[in-house]
């Protein structure tokens, strides 16, 4: 459970599995990648990565946040590789990213930019080496609610 005030639900993704054919899959980005490769082993060849220069989609300066506190610290290295609900966007190496919806309507994202920008903001402010390796835990509200924490994957 992320918090007593939220319930956890699977994130729903609309992804192009092959040129012109879109499917709906649920779960973390790792779950989506597994499903894409199962349904189309040539998915990466059909959708080559494009190098781009990305500017921040969301300016989180002025957002309120806290580090650690109620969330156990997660390994920092893992991040480099509905309604009052939270969805686990990613989870690997015991480190998770959640996106929570504090709005009164569905939350729809066209890309990962806002999540990535929020994650970067939390990492920039909440990283610690207290246990000998880079660890991070925190939560950001602006207007998205993003949580970075240790979790079972």
Secondary structure, DSSP 8 states (H G I E B T S, - for coil): ---TT-EE---EEEEEEETTEEEEEES-HHHHHHHHHHH-TTHHHHT---------SS--TT-EEEESTTS--EEGGGGT--TTEEEEEEEETTEEEEEEE-SSS----SSSHHHHHHHHHHHHHHEE-TTSS-EE-EEEESSSEEEEEE---
